[in-house]
Amino acid sequence: MQKHLIVVAHPVEDSFTMSVTRAYLGELVRIGHDVRVHDLYRMGFDPVLSAQELTEGIDARLRMADVLIAQKDVLAADVLTVIYPLWWMAMPAMMKGYIDRVFSRGFAYETQPDGVHGLLSGRRAVVVTVSAAPLASFVEDGRWQAMQLLQDTHVFRASGFDLIGHLHFDEVGPATPPAMAASRFAQVREFVRGHFASVPAA
């Protein structure tokens, strides 16, 4: 059994993103893992990095319960999974604010004369993203590679995580046929089993 932390950001509870989250969570639980979920919108996480946090660093964070709880849960997890839609080829502001506040200097990384050193090594990470546009169009003009560099590499790998997968679902919208959505959820469950299975699939 491993400990998982899922961090998800989408304002609509019955969205495709949240349904993917429930499929991912459900399969982890089914195969016997310990899972904690931070649903940033439903928990009312404050994404705004304050001047205090920025200027006082760790002294300010020690007085901020939401950041301390989030950091404690990151440290306790063997695997961190972040799930969010791509808006303007980037994280929603809610997720970016979570990264700004939780993945802070002295917790997720430190700077030394020879560069940035991640402090969260020994843990694995998974990124799950959703877009309305087709993935092929992103790959063709270089946007996908830029997004991976800025988000997968610059955030998660730079913090020390072993990024074991980036699962992306494209061409998702209100008119997505139920059969297509069901096949995507099956893909999520297959991904979970492929990486974390401890019992045979049902």
TORLO-603407 format. One record per residue (C-alpha): residue number from 1; residue in one letter; y, z, x; chain. Coordinates in Angstrom, 2 decimals, always signed. Example, Ala and Ser with C-alpha at 12.3 -4.5 7.8 and 13.67 -1.06 7.14 Angstrom:
<pts>
PT,i,aa,y,z,x,ch
PT,1,A,-4.50,+7.80,+12.30,A;
PT,2,S,-1.06,+7.14,+13.67,A;
</pts>
This chain:
<pts>
PT,i,aa,y,z,x,ch
PT,1,M,+0.00,+0.00,+0.00,A;
PT,2,Q,+3.47,-0.89,+1.22,A;
PT,3,K,+6.87,+0.29,+0.10,A;
PT,4,H,+9.11,-2.43,-1.30,A;
PT,5,L,+12.79,-2.45,-2.17,A;
PT,6,I,+13.98,-5.25,-4.46,A;
PT,7,V,+17.75,-5.79,-4.65,A;
PT,8,V,+18.83,-8.21,-7.37,A;
PT,9,A,+22.22,-9.46,-8.54,A;
PT,10,H,+22.71,-11.30,-11.83,A;
PT,11,P,+24.97,-10.18,-14.69,A;
PT,12,V,+22.75,-11.58,-17.48,A;
PT,13,E,+19.66,-9.48,-18.13,A;
PT,14,D,+17.61,-12.28,-19.72,A;
PT,15,S,+18.55,-14.86,-17.07,A;
PT,16,F,+16.02,-16.86,-15.08,A;
PT,17,T,+16.95,-14.81,-12.00,A;
PT,18,M,+16.09,-11.55,-13.75,A;
PT,19,S,+12.88,-13.05,-15.14,A;
PT,20,V,+11.87,-14.05,-11.60,A;
PT,21,T,+12.59,-10.48,-10.54,A;
PT,22,R,+10.35,-9.08,-13.26,A;
PT,23,A,+7.53,-11.48,-12.28,A;
PT,24,Y,+7.88,-10.51,-8.61,A;
PT,25,L,+8.02,-6.80,-9.42,A;
PT,26,G,+5.13,-6.99,-11.86,A;
PT,27,E,+2.83,-8.67,-9.36,A;
PT,28,L,+3.68,-6.17,-6.63,A;
PT,29,V,+2.87,-3.30,-8.98,A;
PT,30,R,-0.30,-5.02,-10.16,A;
PT,31,I,-1.67,-5.31,-6.64,A;
PT,32,G,-0.90,-1.69,-5.91,A;
PT,33,H,+2.40,-1.49,-4.05,A;
PT,34,D,+5.15,+1.11,-4.34,A;
PT,35,V,+8.31,-0.64,-5.56,A;
PT,36,R,+11.90,+0.48,-6.04,A;
PT,37,V,+14.46,-1.83,-7.68,A;
PT,38,H,+18.23,-1.84,-7.24,A;
PT,39,D,+19.55,-3.96,-10.12,A;
PT,40,L,+23.13,-4.00,-8.91,A;
PT,41,Y,+24.82,-5.01,-12.17,A;
PT,42,R,+22.84,-2.65,-14.40,A;
PT,43,M,+23.31,+0.29,-12.00,A;
PT,44,G,+27.05,-0.36,-11.78,A;
PT,45,F,+27.11,-0.71,-8.00,A;
PT,46,D,+30.67,-0.88,-6.66,A;
PT,47,P,+30.82,-3.96,-4.39,A;
PT,48,V,+34.34,-3.29,-3.13,A;
PT,49,L,+34.54,-2.24,+0.51,A;
PT,50,S,+37.30,+0.35,+0.72,A;
PT,51,A,+39.86,+0.72,+3.48,A;
PT,52,Q,+38.36,+4.16,+4.10,A;
PT,53,E,+34.89,+2.76,+4.74,A;
PT,54,L,+36.27,+0.10,+7.02,A;
PT,55,T,+38.53,+2.31,+9.11,A;
PT,56,E,+36.57,+5.58,+9.12,A;
PT,57,G,+33.11,+4.05,+9.40,A;
PT,58,I,+30.19,+6.46,+9.19,A;
PT,59,D,+32.44,+9.45,+8.42,A;
PT,60,A,+33.56,+7.80,+5.18,A;
PT,61,R,+30.06,+6.59,+4.23,A;
PT,62,L,+28.70,+10.13,+4.50,A;
PT,63,R,+30.92,+10.98,+1.53,A;
PT,64,M,+29.81,+8.00,-0.57,A;
PT,65,A,+26.62,+8.72,-2.48,A;
PT,66,D,+25.96,+5.14,-3.60,A;
PT,67,V,+25.93,+3.82,-0.04,A;
PT,68,L,+23.85,+6.71,+1.25,A;
PT,69,I,+21.22,+6.20,-1.48,A;
PT,70,A,+21.12,+2.46,-0.82,A;
PT,71,Q,+20.73,+2.94,+2.92,A;
PT,72,K,+18.06,+5.59,+2.45,A;
PT,73,D,+16.05,+3.19,+0.28,A;
PT,74,V,+16.42,+0.36,+2.83,A;
PT,75,L,+15.14,+2.64,+5.58,A;
PT,76,A,+12.21,+3.79,+3.44,A;
PT,77,A,+11.08,+0.23,+2.65,A;
PT,78,D,+8.53,-1.77,+4.58,A;
PT,79,V,+9.76,-4.91,+2.82,A;
PT,80,L,+13.22,-5.74,+1.44,A;
PT,81,T,+13.46,-8.54,-1.11,A;
PT,82,V,+16.85,-9.83,-2.24,A;
PT,83,I,+17.07,-12.02,-5.34,A;
PT,84,Y,+20.22,-13.82,-6.46,A;
PT,85,P,+21.62,-17.13,-7.75,A;
PT,86,L,+23.53,-19.40,-5.40,A;
PT,87,W,+27.13,-19.69,-6.59,A;
PT,88,W,+29.22,-22.03,-4.43,A;
PT,89,M,+26.22,-22.00,-2.05,A;
PT,90,A,+26.67,-18.29,-1.44,A;
PT,91,M,+25.66,-14.87,-2.73,A;
PT,92,P,+27.39,-13.60,-5.87,A;
PT,93,A,+30.27,-11.24,-5.05,A;
PT,94,M,+28.12,-8.32,-6.21,A;
PT,95,M,+25.42,-9.04,-3.64,A;
PT,96,K,+27.94,-9.81,-0.89,A;
PT,97,G,+29.65,-6.49,-1.61,A;
PT,98,Y,+26.30,-4.72,-1.36,A;
PT,99,I,+25.76,-6.31,+2.06,A;
PT,100,D,+29.32,-5.45,+3.17,A;
PT,101,R,+28.97,-1.79,+2.23,A;
PT,102,V,+25.29,-1.08,+2.92,A;
PT,103,F,+24.60,-3.29,+5.95,A;
PT,104,S,+27.40,-1.68,+7.90,A;
PT,105,R,+28.00,-1.28,+11.61,A;
PT,106,G,+25.98,+1.65,+12.90,A;
PT,107,F,+23.38,+1.25,+10.16,A;
PT,108,A,+22.25,-2.39,+10.13,A;
PT,109,Y,+23.64,-3.46,+13.49,A;
PT,110,E,+25.61,-2.44,+16.54,A;
PT,111,T,+27.70,-4.47,+18.91,A;
PT,112,Q,+27.14,-4.32,+22.63,A;
PT,113,P,+28.67,-6.28,+25.53,A;
PT,114,D,+25.85,-8.82,+25.31,A;
PT,115,G,+26.17,-9.33,+21.55,A;
PT,116,V,+25.01,-7.98,+18.20,A;
PT,117,H,+21.80,-5.94,+18.01,A;
PT,118,G,+19.96,-5.38,+14.73,A;
PT,119,L,+18.97,-1.81,+13.89,A;
PT,120,L,+16.52,-2.48,+11.04,A;
PT,121,S,+13.64,-3.93,+13.04,A;
PT,122,G,+10.08,-3.14,+12.07,A;
PT,123,R,+10.76,-4.23,+8.49,A;
PT,124,R,+10.17,-7.51,+6.71,A;
PT,125,A,+12.46,-9.35,+4.33,A;
PT,126,V,+12.14,-11.98,+1.62,A;
PT,127,V,+15.01,-13.99,+0.14,A;
PT,128,V,+14.68,-15.49,-3.35,A;
PT,129,T,+17.46,-17.78,-4.59,A;
PT,130,V,+18.11,-19.86,-7.70,A;
PT,131,S,+20.32,-22.91,-8.21,A;
PT,132,A,+21.15,-25.35,-10.98,A;
PT,133,A,+21.50,-28.23,-8.51,A;
PT,134,P,+18.48,-29.91,-6.92,A;
PT,135,L,+17.46,-28.61,-3.51,A;
PT,136,A,+17.20,-32.17,-2.16,A;
PT,137,S,+20.95,-32.68,-2.56,A;
PT,138,F,+21.63,-29.52,-0.53,A;
PT,139,V,+19.27,-30.58,+2.24,A;
PT,140,E,+20.64,-34.12,+2.39,A;
PT,141,D,+24.24,-33.14,+3.12,A;
PT,142,G,+23.53,-30.08,+5.28,A;
PT,143,R,+24.54,-27.37,+2.80,A;
PT,144,W,+21.06,-25.86,+2.72,A;
PT,145,Q,+20.88,-25.52,+6.49,A;
PT,146,A,+24.38,-23.97,+6.55,A;
PT,147,M,+23.43,-21.49,+3.84,A;
PT,148,Q,+20.25,-20.50,+5.69,A;
PT,149,L,+22.21,-19.96,+8.90,A;
PT,150,L,+24.89,-17.84,+7.24,A;
PT,151,Q,+22.64,-15.82,+4.94,A;
PT,152,D,+19.05,-15.78,+6.21,A;
PT,153,T,+19.85,-15.71,+9.92,A;
PT,154,H,+23.30,-14.13,+10.17,A;
PT,155,V,+22.59,-11.31,+7.69,A;
PT,156,F,+18.89,-10.50,+7.62,A;
PT,157,R,+17.52,-11.67,+10.95,A;
PT,158,A,+20.62,-10.39,+12.76,A;
PT,159,S,+19.97,-6.96,+11.24,A;
PT,160,G,+16.48,-6.94,+12.75,A;
PT,161,F,+14.36,-8.00,+9.78,A;
PT,162,D,+11.39,-10.30,+10.16,A;
PT,163,L,+12.27,-12.82,+7.44,A;
PT,164,I,+8.87,-13.92,+6.16,A;
PT,165,G,+9.99,-16.29,+3.42,A;
PT,166,H,+12.83,-17.85,+1.47,A;
PT,167,L,+11.67,-18.85,-1.98,A;
PT,168,H,+14.11,-21.15,-3.81,A;
PT,169,F,+14.04,-22.38,-7.40,A;
PT,170,D,+16.26,-25.37,-8.12,A;
PT,171,E,+17.33,-27.29,-11.22,A;
PT,172,V,+17.36,-24.11,-13.31,A;
PT,173,G,+19.60,-23.89,-16.36,A;
PT,174,P,+19.74,-22.99,-20.05,A;
PT,175,A,+17.75,-26.12,-20.89,A;
PT,176,T,+14.91,-25.38,-18.48,A;
PT,177,P,+11.68,-26.12,-20.44,A;
PT,178,P,+9.53,-23.01,-21.05,A;
PT,179,A,+6.54,-24.69,-19.37,A;
PT,180,M,+8.59,-25.30,-16.21,A;
PT,181,A,+9.85,-21.71,-16.21,A;
PT,182,A,+6.29,-20.44,-16.63,A;
PT,183,S,+5.14,-22.51,-13.65,A;
PT,184,R,+7.96,-21.06,-11.54,A;
PT,185,F,+6.94,-17.51,-12.49,A;
PT,186,A,+3.36,-18.36,-11.54,A;
PT,187,Q,+4.69,-19.56,-8.18,A;
PT,188,V,+6.43,-16.19,-7.71,A;
PT,189,R,+3.22,-14.31,-8.40,A;
PT,190,E,+1.29,-16.59,-6.05,A;
PT,191,F,+3.88,-15.97,-3.31,A;
PT,192,V,+3.54,-12.21,-3.75,A;
PT,193,R,-0.25,-12.37,-3.62,A;
PT,194,G,-0.17,-14.67,-0.61,A;
PT,195,H,+1.95,-12.25,+1.40,A;
PT,196,F,+1.08,-8.83,+0.05,A;
PT,197,A,-2.20,-8.94,-1.87,A;
PT,198,S,-4.47,-5.92,-1.56,A;
PT,199,V,-6.65,-6.65,-4.61,A;
PT,200,P,-8.09,-9.94,-5.93,A;
PT,201,A,-5.94,-11.97,-8.32,A;
PT,202,A,-6.67,-11.46,-12.01,A;
</pts>
